[in-house]
């Protein structure tokens, strides 16, 4: 799995994940536990990573950039 974007919270990451899933790209959200414990940015502890399979990374990044989602 490859991290393709970071989000300030799990809600934003989940929205992006749904968009990727709708386009046939399986993704995983990482760091959800820290985001729940620290819902506001606290020295990067609450950053949430969106990860995809290596083979889907380029397409996923392209879709996120088109949608203006995440920090790719």
N, C-alpha and C positions, 0 to 999 in steps of 0.2 A: 504494500500500500504506500502511496505517496501523498504527502500533505500538499494541497494545491491552493488553499486559502485559509486565512484566519479571520475570525469574527469576534466582536466584543462580547457576545453572549450566545447562549445556546439557542435562543429563539431565532436570531438572525441566521445562524448556521442551519437550523432546521428548515427554514424557508428555502435557502439555497439547496439543501439536500433534496427537498421535494421537487424543485425545478430540475435537478439533475436526474432524479428517478423518473420523472415524467418524460425525459429524453433518453431513457434506457441506460443510464449510467448509475451503477451501484456505488454508494458512498457510505462512509462511516464518519460519525462525529466523535472526535477525541477531546478529552479534557472536560467533559460535561460535569463531572463531580466538582472540580474546582470552580467552574462557572456558577454552580449552584451555591457553593459556599461563599463566594466572593462575587456577587452580581455586578458590581461596578469595577472598572479597571483598577487593579491594585498591583502595580509593578509587573504587569503582564501575566499575573496569576490567573486572571479570568479569561484570557484568550482561549478561544475554541477553534480547533483545527478541523478542517473538512478534508477527508482523505478519500482517494479513489485508487483503483488498480492502475498500475503503471501504463498499461495499454490505453486507458481512457483519459489519461491526464491532459493531453493536449486539447482534446475536444471539450473536456469539462472546464478547463481554464477559459477557452474561447466562449463557451456559453455563459460563464460567470461574468466575463468582461462585457459581453453584449447586454447582460441584465444589470450591470453596474453593481454586482454583489461581491462583497468580501474584498480582502486585501490579497490579491493574487500575486 
